[in-house]
Amino acid sequence: MTAFPRRKTLRTSLFAGAACMALTACSDPLDFDLRGLGGGFSTANAAQAPLAARPQPDSRGVISYPNYQVAVAQRGDTLTDVARRVGLPAATLASYNGIDANVPLRKDEIIALPTRVSEPSPATGATGTGPIKPVDVTSLAGSAIDRAPATPSVQTAALAPAATTPATQTPKAQTGKEPVRHKVERGETAFTIARLYSVPVKDLAQWNGLGSDFAIREGQFLLIPVPSQNPPKAAPAQTASAAAATTLPGQGSATPTPPSATKPLPAEKIAPAVQPAPATPATSTAAAPKPEPAPAPVADVGKTTKPAASGQFVRPVSGTIIRDYAKGRNEGVNIKAAPGTPVKAAEAGTVIALTKSPDGIPIVIVRHPDQLITVYANVDDVAVKTGDTVTRGQSIAKLRSGEDSFVHFQVRKGTDSVDPNPFFN
């Protein structure tokens, strides 16, 4: 539990009482800083999707992004210590961050670098070579789909990796999303900044090494936490040539053939309405009136087509959707459930690819009839392999442990994503 300063104990107690009364009058979640009690802005609807952990710095404390670099302070550091490790003048670093060079820094406090220093690498204690490059699950899944065979009949087996030595291994580039770097203005607080970017203030504090009182200073640089998954890229705009090739309604499509053209109408059998009486020479020599023909039967011109079936998929897990489908922003749904919950195949199909995210988290891709493909990301303990045939509802993996116990589920028609919700039972 967070320890608040004593001078705030009474105020916190009063706010807690007010919060209890507020909860009896509304169904909204409790706002951490209680801004919603007066009808103002609220942080209750801050980011629903899980946020990623801050990347690990190298031995100098440097985290490198494409557009800027920052340094992470160690316990007992001052700006002079940080400047010595990164090779910059202490006065320049102090002026840029608005703090004296000899003021003690908190552990994990973020220090902005005014100029770029040498990139992190295995030589500086980094796991890869900087700067950190962006990547997303959709691009990985898309490339895996493109590499998958057109027919699912061929089965493959993973081979053991070839032995390599540290001297011959090439360090992989670090991957992640570049966060917004916010410079604190006069009058701002950690709560107003968290509300501005729709992130929990707790995550903001963890990313920037803030104290238990969430105190910040004017001129300080803060990194804004990013989601654990990159938002999928928006579809490219339609080119002029493609737009010109688009046909108008009613043009460019063949007229359907009527049923009567392939199945002839039944033969007409006309029965006389009234049987004529035989003519007698004694009564009349006039011809009997011709009977009126009966109306021809109406041909069967086709039956009503049944609407396309919906609800053909089972949910991969029974849980809560914490992030819904949004074309161009989230190409699937995030469904949260208890850690270790089995992840089920939404429909019978064939596993066409197994891949992993940059963090080594498995992704399973299954092909179904009608050119449908389902993607199961952010899972663990995969129980299938490429080429396996799965049945509807079969367990193919499990949810990860901790706060990451959700599955990112996509439905694709070919390579284009569609909303998974209409497919669920």
QUIBELJO-V335042 format. One record per pair of residues at least 6 apart in sequence whose C-alpha atoms are under 8 Angstrom apart, sorted by the first residue. I is the first residue (numbers start at 0). J is the second residue. D is the distance in Angstrom with one decimal. If there is no record, write none. Layout:
# QUIBELJO-V335042
I & J & D
I & J & D
This chain:
# QUIBELJO-V335042
1 & 211 & 6.4
2 & 211 & 6.5
3 & 211 & 6.5
3 & 212 & 6.4
4 & 212 & 7.3
14 & 33 & 7.7
18 & 29 & 7.2
18 & 33 & 7.4
21 & 36 & 7.2
22 & 28 & 7.9
22 & 29 & 7.2
27 & 43 & 7.8
28 & 43 & 6.0
29 & 43 & 6.3
30 & 41 & 6.0
30 & 42 & 5.6
30 & 43 & 4.7
31 & 42 & 6.8
31 & 43 & 7.0
32 & 42 & 7.5
32 & 190 & 7.1
33 & 41 & 7.4
34 & 40 & 6.0
34 & 41 & 5.4
34 & 42 & 7.6
35 & 41 & 4.9
41 & 194 & 7.3
42 & 193 & 7.7
42 & 194 & 5.4
42 & 197 & 7.0
42 & 199 & 7.6
44 & 197 & 7.4
45 & 194 & 7.0
45 & 197 & 4.4
45 & 198 & 5.1
45 & 199 & 6.0
46 & 197 & 5.4
46 & 198 & 5.1
46 & 199 & 7.0
47 & 321 & 6.2
47 & 322 & 6.9
48 & 226 & 6.5
48 & 227 & 7.7
48 & 321 & 6.4
48 & 322 & 6.2
49 & 226 & 5.9
49 & 227 & 5.9
49 & 402 & 7.2
49 & 403 & 7.1
50 & 202 & 7.9
50 & 224 & 6.6
50 & 225 & 5.7
50 & 226 & 4.1
50 & 227 & 4.8
51 & 224 & 7.0
51 & 225 & 5.9
51 & 226 & 5.3
51 & 227 & 4.0
51 & 228 & 7.6
52 & 206 & 7.6
52 & 224 & 7.8
52 & 227 & 7.6
53 & 206 & 5.8
53 & 224 & 7.4
54 & 62 & 7.2
55 & 62 & 7.2
55 & 125 & 8.0
56 & 62 & 4.9
56 & 70 & 7.7
56 & 71 & 7.0
56 & 125 & 6.8
57 & 119 & 6.2
57 & 120 & 7.7
57 & 123 & 5.9
57 & 124 & 4.9
57 & 125 & 4.5
57 & 126 & 7.9
58 & 123 & 5.7
58 & 124 & 5.0
58 & 125 & 7.1
59 & 70 & 7.7
59 & 81 & 8.0
59 & 84 & 5.6
59 & 85 & 6.2
59 & 123 & 6.9
60 & 70 & 5.0
60 & 71 & 4.8
60 & 72 & 6.7
60 & 73 & 7.8
61 & 68 & 6.9
61 & 69 & 5.8
61 & 70 & 4.4
61 & 71 & 6.4
61 & 85 & 7.6
61 & 119 & 6.9
62 & 68 & 5.8
62 & 69 & 5.5
62 & 70 & 6.2
62 & 71 & 7.7
62 & 119 & 7.4
62 & 130 & 7.9
63 & 69 & 6.6
63 & 118 & 6.8
63 & 119 & 7.0
63 & 129 & 5.9
63 & 130 & 4.8
63 & 131 & 6.2
64 & 129 & 7.3
64 & 130 & 4.8
64 & 131 & 5.1
64 & 132 & 7.3
64 & 177 & 6.1
65 & 130 & 5.6
65 & 131 & 6.7
65 & 132 & 7.2
65 & 177 & 7.6
67 & 112 & 7.6
67 & 115 & 7.1
68 & 111 & 6.7
68 & 112 & 5.8
68 & 114 & 7.9
68 & 115 & 6.4
68 & 116 & 8.0
69 & 109 & 6.6
69 & 110 & 5.6
69 & 111 & 4.6
69 & 112 & 5.3
70 & 81 & 7.4
70 & 109 & 5.9
70 & 110 & 5.0
70 & 111 & 6.4
70 & 112 & 6.9
71 & 106 & 7.9
71 & 107 & 5.2
71 & 108 & 5.7
71 & 109 & 5.0
71 & 110 & 6.2
72 & 81 & 6.7
72 & 104 & 6.7
72 & 105 & 6.9
72 & 106 & 5.6
72 & 107 & 5.0
72 & 108 & 5.2
72 & 109 & 6.5
72 & 110 & 7.2
73 & 104 & 7.9
73 & 105 & 7.4
73 & 106 & 4.9
73 & 107 & 6.1
73 & 108 & 7.9
74 & 104 & 7.5
74 & 105 & 6.4
74 & 106 & 4.5
74 & 107 & 7.7
75 & 103 & 6.4
75 & 104 & 6.6
75 & 105 & 7.3
75 & 106 & 7.3
76 & 103 & 6.0
76 & 104 & 5.6
76 & 105 & 7.6
76 & 106 & 7.8
77 & 100 & 6.3
77 & 101 & 5.5
77 & 102 & 5.8
77 & 103 & 4.8
77 & 104 & 5.5
78 & 89 & 6.3
78 & 92 & 7.1
78 & 93 & 6.6
78 & 99 & 7.6
78 & 100 & 4.7
78 & 101 & 6.4
78 & 102 & 7.3
78 & 103 & 7.8
78 & 104 & 7.5
79 & 89 & 5.1
79 & 100 & 5.5
79 & 101 & 6.6
81 & 89 & 8.0
82 & 88 & 6.0
82 & 89 & 5.2
82 & 92 & 6.9
83 & 89 & 7.5
85 & 116 & 6.8
86 & 116 & 7.5
89 & 100 & 6.2
90 & 100 & 6.7
91 & 113 & 7.8
92 & 100 & 7.8
92 & 111 & 7.8
92 & 112 & 6.8
92 & 113 & 7.0
93 & 99 & 5.6
93 & 100 & 5.3
95 & 111 & 7.5
95 & 112 & 7.8
95 & 113 & 6.5
96 & 110 & 6.9
96 & 111 & 6.6
96 & 218 & 6.1
96 & 219 & 5.7
96 & 220 & 7.0
97 & 217 & 7.4
97 & 218 & 5.4
97 & 219 & 6.6
105 & 208 & 6.6
105 & 209 & 7.5
105 & 210 & 7.7
106 & 208 & 6.2
107 & 206 & 7.9
107 & 207 & 6.4
107 & 208 & 4.6
108 & 207 & 5.3
108 & 208 & 4.4
108 & 209 & 6.8
109 & 207 & 5.4
109 & 208 & 7.0
109 & 220 & 7.1
109 & 221 & 6.9
109 & 222 & 7.8
110 & 220 & 7.1
111 & 220 & 6.3
118 & 128 & 7.2
118 & 129 & 5.5
118 & 130 & 6.6
119 & 125 & 5.7
119 & 127 & 7.4
119 & 128 & 5.7
119 & 129 & 5.2
119 & 130 & 7.3
120 & 126 & 7.0
120 & 127 & 5.6
120 & 128 & 4.5
120 & 129 & 6.5
121 & 127 & 6.1
121 & 128 & 7.0
121 & 170 & 7.5
126 & 170 & 7.7
126 & 173 & 7.7
127 & 170 & 5.4
127 & 171 & 5.3
127 & 172 & 5.3
127 & 173 & 5.3
128 & 170 & 6.3
128 & 171 & 6.4
128 & 172 & 5.0
128 & 173 & 6.1
129 & 172 & 6.3
129 & 173 & 6.0
130 & 172 & 7.6
130 & 173 & 6.9
131 & 172 & 6.9
131 & 173 & 4.7
131 & 174 & 5.0
131 & 175 & 6.0
131 & 176 & 7.6
131 & 177 & 7.6
132 & 172 & 7.2
132 & 173 & 6.1
132 & 174 & 4.6
132 & 175 & 5.8
132 & 176 & 7.0
132 & 177 & 7.9
133 & 174 & 5.5
133 & 175 & 4.9
133 & 176 & 4.9
133 & 177 & 7.1
134 & 174 & 6.2
134 & 175 & 6.2
134 & 176 & 7.2
134 & 229 & 6.9
134 & 357 & 7.7
135 & 228 & 6.5
135 & 229 & 4.9
135 & 230 & 7.0
135 & 231 & 6.6
135 & 356 & 7.9
136 & 228 & 7.0
136 & 229 & 7.1
136 & 231 & 7.6
136 & 356 & 6.4
136 & 376 & 7.6
137 & 231 & 5.9
137 & 330 & 7.6
138 & 231 & 7.8
139 & 354 & 7.6
139 & 355 & 7.8
139 & 356 & 7.1
140 & 354 & 7.6
140 & 362 & 7.6
140 & 364 & 7.5
140 & 374 & 7.4
141 & 414 & 6.9
143 & 352 & 6.2
143 & 353 & 7.8
143 & 354 & 7.0
144 & 351 & 7.5
144 & 352 & 7.0
144 & 364 & 7.6
144 & 414 & 7.6
147 & 351 & 5.7
147 & 352 & 6.2
148 & 351 & 7.2
151 & 349 & 6.4
151 & 350 & 7.9
151 & 351 & 6.7
151 & 386 & 6.2
152 & 386 & 7.1
153 & 386 & 6.6
154 & 385 & 6.6
154 & 386 & 4.6
154 & 387 & 7.5
155 & 385 & 6.3
155 & 386 & 6.5
156 & 384 & 7.9
156 & 385 & 7.5
174 & 357 & 6.5
176 & 225 & 7.0
176 & 229 & 6.8
177 & 225 & 7.9
178 & 222 & 6.1
178 & 223 & 5.6
178 & 224 & 6.4
178 & 225 & 6.0
179 & 222 & 6.0
179 & 223 & 5.4
180 & 220 & 6.4
180 & 221 & 5.7
180 & 222 & 4.8
180 & 223 & 6.4
181 & 220 & 5.5
181 & 221 & 5.1
181 & 222 & 6.3
181 & 223 & 7.2
182 & 217 & 7.9
182 & 218 & 5.8
182 & 219 & 5.7
182 & 220 & 4.5
182 & 221 & 6.4
183 & 215 & 7.8
183 & 216 & 6.9
183 & 217 & 5.2
183 & 218 & 5.1
183 & 219 & 5.3
183 & 220 & 6.3
183 & 221 & 7.4
184 & 217 & 5.4
184 & 218 & 6.3
185 & 217 & 5.4
188 & 214 & 7.3
188 & 215 & 6.7
189 & 200 & 6.6
189 & 203 & 7.7
189 & 204 & 7.9
189 & 213 & 6.1
189 & 214 & 7.0
189 & 215 & 6.7
190 & 200 & 6.0
193 & 199 & 6.0
193 & 200 & 5.3
193 & 203 & 6.8
194 & 200 & 8.0
196 & 223 & 7.5
198 & 223 & 7.9
198 & 224 & 7.2
202 & 224 & 6.7
203 & 222 & 7.6
203 & 223 & 6.4
203 & 224 & 6.3
204 & 210 & 7.3
204 & 213 & 6.6
206 & 222 & 6.7
206 & 223 & 7.6
206 & 224 & 6.6
207 & 221 & 6.2
207 & 222 & 6.5
209 & 215 & 7.4
230 & 327 & 7.8
230 & 328 & 5.2
230 & 329 & 5.7
231 & 327 & 6.1
231 & 328 & 5.5
231 & 329 & 5.8
231 & 330 & 6.4
232 & 327 & 6.0
232 & 328 & 7.0
233 & 326 & 7.7
233 & 327 & 4.2
233 & 328 & 6.9
234 & 327 & 6.4
257 & 300 & 7.3
258 & 299 & 8.0
258 & 300 & 5.7
258 & 301 & 6.7
259 & 298 & 7.8
259 & 300 & 6.9
264 & 298 & 6.2
265 & 298 & 7.6
267 & 295 & 6.6
267 & 296 & 7.9
269 & 292 & 6.3
269 & 293 & 6.0
270 & 292 & 7.3
270 & 293 & 6.9
271 & 290 & 5.5
271 & 291 & 6.9
271 & 292 & 6.7
271 & 293 & 7.5
272 & 290 & 5.8
272 & 291 & 6.3
272 & 292 & 7.2
272 & 293 & 7.2
273 & 290 & 6.5
275 & 287 & 6.6
275 & 288 & 7.7
276 & 287 & 7.8
278 & 284 & 7.0
278 & 286 & 7.7
278 & 287 & 7.4
309 & 421 & 6.2
309 & 422 & 5.6
309 & 423 & 7.6
309 & 424 & 7.7
310 & 421 & 6.1
310 & 422 & 4.3
310 & 423 & 4.4
310 & 424 & 4.1
311 & 346 & 7.6
311 & 422 & 5.4
311 & 423 & 6.2
311 & 424 & 6.4
312 & 345 & 4.9
312 & 346 & 5.6
312 & 422 & 5.3
312 & 423 & 4.9
312 & 424 & 6.2
313 & 344 & 7.7
313 & 345 & 4.8
313 & 346 & 6.9
313 & 391 & 7.6
313 & 392 & 6.8
313 & 422 & 7.9
313 & 423 & 5.5
313 & 424 & 5.9
314 & 343 & 7.4
314 & 345 & 6.0
314 & 423 & 6.1
314 & 424 & 7.5
315 & 342 & 5.2
315 & 343 & 4.5
315 & 344 & 6.0
315 & 345 & 5.6
315 & 392 & 7.6
315 & 406 & 8.0
315 & 408 & 7.7
316 & 334 & 7.1
316 & 335 & 8.0
316 & 336 & 7.1
316 & 340 & 7.2
316 & 341 & 6.9
316 & 342 & 5.5
316 & 343 & 6.5
316 & 406 & 7.8
317 & 334 & 7.9
317 & 336 & 6.8
318 & 334 & 5.9
318 & 335 & 5.3
318 & 336 & 4.8
319 & 334 & 5.4
319 & 335 & 5.2
319 & 336 & 6.7
320 & 332 & 6.6
320 & 333 & 5.6
320 & 334 & 4.3
320 & 335 & 6.3
321 & 332 & 7.8
321 & 333 & 5.7
321 & 334 & 6.0
321 & 335 & 6.5
322 & 332 & 5.7
322 & 333 & 5.0
322 & 334 & 7.4
323 & 329 & 7.3
323 & 331 & 6.9
323 & 332 & 4.8
323 & 333 & 6.6
324 & 330 & 5.8
324 & 331 & 4.9
324 & 332 & 5.1
324 & 418 & 6.0
324 & 419 & 7.5
325 & 331 & 7.4
325 & 418 & 7.9
326 & 416 & 7.8
326 & 417 & 7.9
330 & 409 & 6.4
330 & 416 & 6.0
330 & 417 & 7.4
330 & 418 & 7.7
331 & 407 & 6.5
331 & 408 & 5.4
331 & 409 & 4.3
331 & 410 & 6.9
331 & 416 & 7.6
331 & 417 & 7.8
331 & 418 & 6.8
331 & 419 & 6.7
332 & 407 & 5.7
332 & 408 & 5.4
332 & 409 & 6.7
332 & 419 & 7.3
333 & 405 & 6.2
333 & 406 & 5.6
333 & 407 & 4.5
333 & 408 & 6.3
334 & 405 & 5.2
334 & 406 & 5.4
334 & 407 & 6.6
334 & 408 & 7.6
335 & 404 & 5.9
335 & 405 & 4.0
335 & 406 & 6.6
336 & 398 & 7.6
336 & 404 & 6.1
336 & 405 & 6.0
337 & 398 & 7.4
337 & 404 & 6.3
338 & 397 & 7.8
338 & 398 & 5.3
338 & 399 & 5.5
338 & 400 & 4.6
338 & 401 & 6.7
338 & 404 & 5.1
339 & 397 & 5.2
339 & 398 & 4.8
339 & 399 & 6.2
339 & 400 & 6.6
339 & 404 & 7.7
340 & 397 & 5.4
340 & 398 & 5.3
341 & 394 & 5.7
341 & 395 & 7.4
341 & 396 & 5.9
341 & 397 & 4.4
341 & 398 & 6.5
342 & 378 & 7.8
342 & 394 & 5.5
342 & 395 & 5.9
342 & 396 & 5.1
342 & 397 & 5.1
342 & 398 & 6.6
342 & 406 & 7.8
343 & 391 & 7.7
343 & 392 & 4.9
343 & 393 & 5.1
343 & 394 & 4.3
343 & 395 & 5.7
343 & 396 & 7.2
344 & 389 & 7.0
344 & 390 & 6.9
344 & 391 & 5.7
344 & 392 & 5.1
344 & 393 & 5.4
344 & 394 & 6.4
344 & 395 & 6.4
345 & 373 & 7.6
345 & 391 & 5.9
345 & 392 & 6.0
346 & 367 & 7.1
346 & 390 & 6.4
346 & 391 & 4.2
346 & 392 & 6.7
347 & 367 & 6.5
347 & 388 & 7.5
347 & 389 & 5.4
347 & 390 & 4.1
347 & 391 & 4.5
347 & 392 & 7.9
348 & 365 & 6.1
348 & 366 & 5.4
348 & 367 & 4.5
348 & 368 & 7.3
348 & 388 & 5.8
348 & 389 & 5.5
348 & 390 & 6.6
348 & 391 & 7.9
349 & 365 & 5.4
349 & 366 & 5.3
349 & 367 & 6.8
349 & 386 & 6.2
349 & 387 & 5.7
349 & 388 & 4.4
349 & 389 & 6.0
350 & 363 & 7.3
350 & 364 & 5.9
350 & 365 & 4.3
350 & 366 & 6.4
350 & 383 & 7.6
350 & 384 & 6.8
350 & 385 & 5.2
350 & 386 & 5.2
350 & 387 & 5.4
350 & 388 & 6.4
350 & 389 & 7.3
351 & 364 & 5.9
351 & 365 & 5.6
351 & 366 & 6.4
351 & 385 & 5.5
351 & 386 & 5.9
352 & 363 & 6.3
352 & 364 & 5.3
352 & 365 & 7.2
352 & 384 & 8.0
352 & 385 & 5.4
352 & 386 & 7.9
353 & 361 & 7.1
353 & 362 & 5.8
353 & 363 & 4.9
353 & 364 & 6.4
353 & 384 & 7.0
353 & 385 & 6.3
354 & 361 & 5.9
354 & 362 & 5.1
354 & 363 & 6.7
355 & 361 & 4.3
355 & 362 & 5.3
356 & 362 & 7.1
360 & 376 & 7.7
360 & 377 & 5.9
360 & 378 & 6.7
360 & 379 & 7.0
361 & 376 & 6.5
361 & 377 & 6.4
361 & 378 & 5.8
361 & 379 & 6.3
361 & 381 & 7.4
362 & 374 & 7.1
362 & 375 & 5.7
362 & 376 & 4.4
362 & 377 & 6.5
362 & 378 & 6.8
363 & 374 & 5.9
363 & 375 & 5.1
363 & 376 & 6.5
363 & 381 & 8.0
364 & 372 & 7.0
364 & 373 & 5.8
364 & 374 & 4.6
364 & 375 & 6.4
365 & 372 & 5.7
365 & 373 & 5.3
365 & 374 & 6.6
366 & 372 & 4.5
366 & 373 & 6.6
367 & 373 & 7.8
370 & 412 & 5.8
370 & 413 & 5.5
371 & 410 & 7.0
371 & 411 & 5.7
371 & 412 & 4.8
371 & 413 & 6.2
372 & 410 & 5.8
372 & 411 & 5.0
372 & 412 & 6.4
372 & 413 & 6.9
373 & 408 & 7.1
373 & 409 & 5.5
373 & 410 & 4.6
373 & 411 & 6.2
374 & 407 & 7.8
374 & 408 & 5.6
374 & 409 & 4.9
374 & 410 & 6.5
375 & 406 & 6.4
375 & 407 & 5.9
375 & 408 & 4.9
375 & 409 & 6.8
376 & 406 & 5.9
376 & 407 & 4.9
376 & 408 & 6.5
377 & 398 & 7.5
377 & 399 & 7.3
377 & 403 & 7.7
377 & 405 & 6.9
377 & 406 & 5.5
377 & 407 & 6.2
378 & 396 & 6.3
378 & 397 & 5.8
378 & 398 & 5.1
378 & 399 & 5.7
378 & 405 & 7.7
378 & 406 & 6.2
379 & 396 & 5.9
379 & 397 & 5.2
379 & 398 & 5.9
379 & 399 & 5.5
380 & 396 & 5.3
380 & 397 & 5.7
381 & 395 & 5.9
381 & 396 & 4.2
381 & 397 & 6.9
382 & 394 & 7.4
382 & 395 & 5.0
382 & 396 & 5.5
383 & 395 & 5.8
383 & 396 & 7.7
398 & 404 & 5.1
398 & 405 & 6.1
398 & 406 & 6.7
399 & 405 & 7.1
408 & 419 & 7.9
409 & 416 & 7.0
409 & 417 & 7.8
409 & 418 & 8.0
409 & 419 & 6.6
410 & 416 & 5.8
410 & 417 & 5.8
410 & 418 & 6.9
410 & 419 & 5.6
411 & 417 & 5.6
